[in-house]
Amino acid sequence: MNGAESLIRTLTAHGVDVCFANPGTSEMHLVQAVDAVNEMRAVLCLFEGVCTGAADGYGRMKGLPATTLLHLGAGLGNGIANLHNCRRAGTPLINIVGDHAIHHVAHDAPLTSDIEAVAKPVSAWIRTSRTSMGVGLDTVDAVQAALAPRPDPRGGISTLILPADCSWGEGRTQPKGPRFDDTITPLPVPDSDIEAAARLIGPDTMLLIDGSGLRQEPAIVATGRIAAKTGCSLYTPTFPARVEAGPELPIIERLPYFPEQILSLMASVKRLVLVGAQAPVSFFAYQNLPGYLVPDGCEVTTLAHRHEDVAKALEDLASALDANAEPSRPQGERPPAPEGGLSARAIAAIVAARAPENSIVAADSGGGGAAFGVMQRTVPHSWLNLTGGSIGGGGPVALGAAIACPDRPTFALLGDGGAMYTNQFLWTAARENANVTTVIYSNRQYNILEVEYRRLGVNEIGPRAASLFDLSNPDLDWTKLAEAQGVPGTRATTCEEFDAQLTQAIAEDGPHLIEAVL
């Protein structure tokens, strides 16, 4: 057994059995090892940003890391944008990055780079293997580091760099030890902290919840009971990584996007209790607006950090408050499908009307976010957000989620500009026959940039400025882009067309794309 095979066998021994790969010459021994180990599923992606985004979506839904297989520092660099989103989501992920043989690095060959420096901004753990016999031990440490609870904002990404001579040299597998699982258990919140928080909560209190408090249904129900008992308000950050929602679960609202909206919302809040979340800050700095959005005079208390057991803390808080009454649940009915011209709101209603129960929805930039509010009240589903704001994540995240949960229909709601960053995910979806229905909100512009530009007080947008927001001349043809990569593509210009195309896509297995012309 060589070092490369010891790495792959050690990964599968620890439950890590999916690899999103875009390998090169320095990773050929790893490719050979994947071929030799049937337990490892290899998924080829045509761009490293698809590898990293798909691994993020897989980890968010599975709770276990996938690996990426990337080619040297250049390949890792191509995946950085979606690793940024993954870090912000706190998703467990393991990057396996090939490197030149140790003795070859001194020659400064054309692809030589400082891979650890490239990895540092998006990795909680980094190691370069130095011996082939130590690769298995390095791999155990990488898996454990990816799963270990970590404070914000370090995330859960491990990057293991494997020089070629450590791949081809003799190696050995490292099985899971008896204490492995003990080191990845989230820390409990002390009873004294639970009791102290219980004394604070009242009608002028906001609970800001993130992490496992939004993923585990008992915790969500407990949160609703807390609100019913105390009259406090319940909110998530603007872009939580994953939210379980539906008509049988209490509503936890999302903070709005723009800072003045958050300031207005929180004006009457006297106590802010953070439960797996950070205090709200504006996405960007704006002239004459604060970046820290907690109002003056508002007391901030942390009940649980993200690396602690957030879900259990919420259940314990409900017990401490003796909050046993049934929480308010929306019990909403599916909306009727609208008619006429398409809009983001109309698409949201049609998706909510037609999406099967227990679907997964991944959103990127564009109008897709409008669907969350109506689906939250009408359809049981998992919602995956663009956590770090680096656009191009939504499609790959949906792909990875579909591979993690092949029995659940998955939707990718993408703006046309953001989707162009990683449209290669469609090819992998076709190859893997992933059940992903992609909706492209085709307004042929970077709409959010025009919104931000007008926030400067600009009334007349000059032609050169407008050209930087415009995605026409030439128009993108998403049906051809999809079909060229093996995905059936259709175009809808009315609600009736979109409804019919979405219904057909849901009824058929495999990937589909609908270009919704707005």
N, C-alpha and C positions, 0 to 999 in steps of 0.2 A: 504494500500500500504506500502510495506517495503522499506528500503533504496535502495536495489538492483533494485527493479522495478522503483523507482523514477529516478535512474541513467539512465536506459535504455530508459524510456519514455522522459526524458529530452534530451538525445542524439537525438532521432528521431524527437523531436520537433524543433531541431536546424539543421535538414537536415543530420544528421550522422546516416546512416542506414545499414551499413555493418560492421560486426565484424569477424575478422580472429582469431579463438579461439583455444587454447590448455589449457583447464581448469583443475583444480584439486579440492581437497576437499574444500579448502577455498573459491572457487568460485561457489559452488553449488547453492547458492541463486541467483547469477547472471545468471546461466544457467536456473534456474526456471523463472527468469524475462524475459530472451530472449524468452522462450517458451510462455510466456503470452503476449508478445508484437509482433503482427504479422508484424509490420512495420520494425522490425530489422531482417536483413538477417544474419544468422550465418553460417560461413564457417569453417569447421573443418580442421585443418592442423596437421600433425603428428609430427612436430618439430617446436619449437618456432621461429627458424630462417626463416622458411617458412612463418609464421604469419607476422613477421615484414617486410620481403621483399615484400610480397604480398600487405601489407598495403601501402608500399612505392610506388609500381607500380600503385595501385589504386589512391592514392592521386596525383601522377604526372599527370595522365590522367584526373581525375575528377575535380581537383582543390579543392576538399573537403576532409576532413580527413575521413579515416576509423579508426576503433578501433582495437586494439589487446586485447585479453583476455588471461592473462598469470598467471601462478601459482607461487606466492611468488617470492623471490629474485632469486631462482635457475632458474625458468622459464624465468624471465626477462633476466638473465645472458645468457641463451641459445640464446636469440634473439639479443644480443648486436651487433654482427658483421654487420647484415643488418640494425640495427638502426644507426650504424655509417655511412653507405652509405646513409641512409635516411636523416640524419642530414646534410651531405655534399650536398645533393640534395636540401635542403630547403623545403622538402615535409611536408605538414601538416599531423599529425598523433597523435592519442590519445592512449596511453597505459593504459589499466585498469588492475591493478595488485592486486590480492587478498592478504590479510595478515591475520595472526592470530588475533583473537579477542584481543582487547586492554588489557584486564585483563589477557590474556594467555601469552603475550609476556614475562612477568617476569619469566616464568618457563623455558625459553630457550629450547623449544622443538626442536627436530632434524632439522626441516626446518626453524627455526628462523634465520633471517639475517637482515642486515641493507639495506632495499630495497631502501631507498632514496640514499644511497651511491652508490649502483649499478646503479641507474638511472642517477645520476648526470652527467657523461661524455657525455651522449647522449640526454639530455633533456634540453629544454629551460625553462620549467616550471614543477615543482614537488609539489605535495601536498598529505599529508596523511589525509583522512577524520577523524574527531574526534567525530562526532555525526551523527546518522542516519538522523535526520531532516535537517542537513546541506549538505547532499550528493548532492541534486539537485543543490544547489548553487555552490558547488565545481565543478559539472559537467559543468555548464554554463561557469565558469572561465576556465576550461580545454579546452572547444571548442574555446572560444575566444582567448586563448593563442596560440592554434595551428594555428589559422587563422591570427593572428596578424603579420604584416610585421616585420621582425627582421633582424638586421645586420648580416653579416657573422661574425663568422662561427656558430652562435648559433642554426640555423635551426628552425624547427617548430614543435618539438615533445613535447607534454604534457604527463606527467605521473601522473595518479591519482591512489593512493594506497587506497584500500578499506578494512579496517579490517572487519572481519566476523560479529562482533556485529553491525557494521554500515550497513551491508547488511541486517541482519535479523530484526533490529529495525524499528520502524515506520518512514516513509519518505513521501515526497511530491514532485510532479513534478514542475519544474521551466520552464515556457514558455519563448519563445524568447521575449525580451523586445524591445521597439521601437528604442532604440539607439544601438542595438547590431551590426548591419551592419556598422554603422558609425565608429566603432572602429577597423575594419579590412580592411579599405581602404588604399592602399599604398600611401605614402606621395608624393606629386608632387615635381618635380625638379623646383627650382625658375627660372624665365625667365632670370635673370642676369647670372646664371650658364650656361644656354643654349647659350646665346649670347657670353659669354666668350669662351666657347668651340668652337663655330663656327669660331671665329677669329684664332683659332690654327690649324685648319685642312687643310692639303695639301697633296701633293704626298708623303712626307716623314713621314706621320702620319699613325699609326695603331690604328684602333678601335677594342678593345677587348670586346666582347659582351657576356652576359650571362643572365640567368633569363628569364623574360617575353619578353625580346627583341628577343629571339629565339623561342618563343612559339606562338606569335601573328602575323599573316600574314601581317597586315598593317605595323607593326614595321619592319618586315623583308624587305618588299618592300621599306619602307622609308630608310632603311640602304643601299639598293642597289642604291637608288637615290643619297644618300650622296656620295657614292664611284664614281658614274658616274660624279657628279659635281666637286669633289675635287681631284680625283685620289688617295685617301687614300686606304689602304688595310684593309680588314675585316677578323677578326679571332674570333673564340670561344676558350675558354680553351680546354685543351686536352679531358676532360671528362665532358661536360655540362650535366645537368640532363635530359633535353628534348630538341630536335630540330625538328622543322617542316621543311621539305625539299621536294624538287621535282623539276621537270623541269620548272615549272611556277614561281619559286621563285629564287631570286638572290642567288648566291653562297656565303656562309660565310665559309671560310676554317677553319680547326681545327689546333691548335698548335700541333706540333709533340710531341712525348713522351720523348725522351732522351734530356738531357740538352744541349749537344753540338749542336743538331739539332735546338733547339730554339735560342741559341746564334747566330748561323749562319744565321737563318732566320731574326733575329731582328738587325743584324749588321748595316744596313743602316737606321733603324728607328730612327728618331730624336724626335718624340713626340708619346707617348702612351696615349690614352684616354680610360679610364676604364668606361664601361657602364654596370653596374650590375655585373662586374667581379672583381677579385683581380689580382694584378700584378703577372706575372708568376714566379713560383718557381719550382725547380726540385722535382720530386716525392720522390727521396731519395738523401742523401748526397753521393758524390763521391769524392775520393781523387783528388786533383788538379783541381777541377771544382767548380765554385761558385754555391751556392744554390739559390740565388736571380738572376733571369735571365734577368733583364732589363739591357741593356748595359750602360756603363758609358757614360754620356753626353746625355742620352735620358731623356727628360722631361716627367714626369708622371702627368696626370691630371685625376681626377675623375669627370665624368659627372653625374653619378647616382650610388648609392649604391643599393645592391640587394633588400633592404627593401623599396626602393623608386619605383615610377612608371617608370620602365625602358622603357617599350614599348612606353609610351606617350612621354618620353624624346627624343627618337629617332625620332618620328614623328615631335616633336617640333624643333629638330635640323635640320631636312630636310627643314622645313618651314623657319627657320632663315637663312639658306643658299640659299633659293630660289631654292632648288633642286627639280625641277618638271619634269625633263626629265625622260623618261622610263629607268629603270635600265637594265643592262645586265642580261639576263636569259639564262641558259644553253640549254634549249630546246633539251635535249639529247634523242636519240632513245634507246629503250631497246636493250641491247646487244644480239648477237646470243649466243645460248647455246654452250659452247665448247664441245669438244670430248676428249676421252682418260682418262688418270689418273687424280685422284682428287687432288686438291690443294686448299688452302684458296682462292686464286684468282679465280679459276674455280668455286668454290661454290658461291662466291660473284656474279659472272656473271649470274649464273643460278638462284639464288634468285632474282636478279634484273630483269631477264627476265620473271619470273613467278609470282612474288608477286602481288596480286591484288592492285589496287589503294586504298589509305587511309589505308594501313596496319599499324600495330604497330610492331616495331622491338626492342627487348631488347637484349643487348649484355653483355657478361661477359668477363672473361679472354679467351685466345685462339684466334683463327683466325677470329672470327666473326666480329671484327672491320673492316676487309678489305672490308666488303660489303658496308660500309657507303659511301665511295667516289663515287662508281658507282651508288648506289641507289639515292644519292643526286642529281644526274644529270638526272635521268631517270624515277623515280617512286615517286609519291606523297605519303608521309608516315610520321609517327612520330617515331623518334629514341630516345631510352632510354639507357643512358650509365651507366656504373659501376662507380659511382661518387667518392666513397671513397676508391676504390681499395681493398675492403674486398671481396674476391672472394666467389662465391656461391649466389650472388644476382640476377643474370640474370634470372634464371628460376622462382623464386618466383615473381620477378618484372613483368615478362610476364604474369604470372597467375593473379596477381592483376589487371594489365592493361586490360586483357581480361574480367574480371568480371566487371570492370568499363565501358567498351565499348564492349558489347557482339555482336554488329553488325559489328565489325571491325576484320578482320583476324589478328592474332598475331603470331609473330615468336620469338623464343628464340634461339639465336646463342651462343652456349656454348662450352668452352673447356672441355675435359673429366675430367681433374683434378678438376676444379672449380665446375663442375656440381655435382660431388660426395658429395660436402659439403651439398647440399640441394636437393638431388634427390627425396626426399619425396614430392616435389611439384607435381610430376607426379600423385601421388595418388589423391590429391585434384583436379587436373585438370580433372581426369577421373570421380570423383564423381560429380563434378559440370558441366561436359560436356563442359568445357571451350575450346574455339576454338584456341588452342595453338599448333603450329607446332614447335617442338624442333629439332634443328640440333646439333648433338654432333660432334665436330671436334676431331676425335679420333686418336691422334698421340701417345697415350700411354706414355706421359711424361709431366712433368711440363716444357714446352719448354722455358718459359720466364726465369726460373731459370738457365737453361743451358746458355741462352744468357747472363744473368747477370754474371754468373760465368766466361764466356770467356772474359767479359769486364775487368776482373781483369788482363788480360794478360796471362791467362792459355791456353796453346796449347794442352796439354795432360790431359784429365780428367781421374783421377784414378778410379778404380772400386768401391771403397766405396763412393766417391763423386757422381759418376754416378748413384749409386743405390738410391740416395736421389732425383733424378730427374725422375726416371724411374717408369712408371705405368704398366709395364708388369710383368709376372711371379708372379701371374697369370694375364692374360689379363682380363680387364673388358668386360663383355658381356652386352652391353646396350640394345639390343633387349630383352633379358630375364629380365633385370632390369625393362624395361618399361612394358612388358607384365605382370610381376608379380604384377604391381600396376594398371593394367587395361587399359594401353595405348598401342595401336597397335604399334609395333616396327619393323623396317626394317633396313637392312644394305646395304650400297652402297660402292663399291670399284672403280667405274668408273663414269665419268660424265654422261654417258648415263643412268646408273642405278639411279644415284641421281636425274637426271632430271625427270625420269618417276615416282619415288617415291614421289618427291616433288609435282609434278602435281596431283598425286592421293590424297595426303594429303590435298592439297588446295581444291580439289573438294568435299571432304567429311567433314561433320560436326564433331565437337569434337576434342579431342587431338590426336596427332600423334608424333612419334619420329623416326628420321632417324639418324643412326650412320654412319657418313661419315668417312671412314677409309682413313687416309692420309699416 
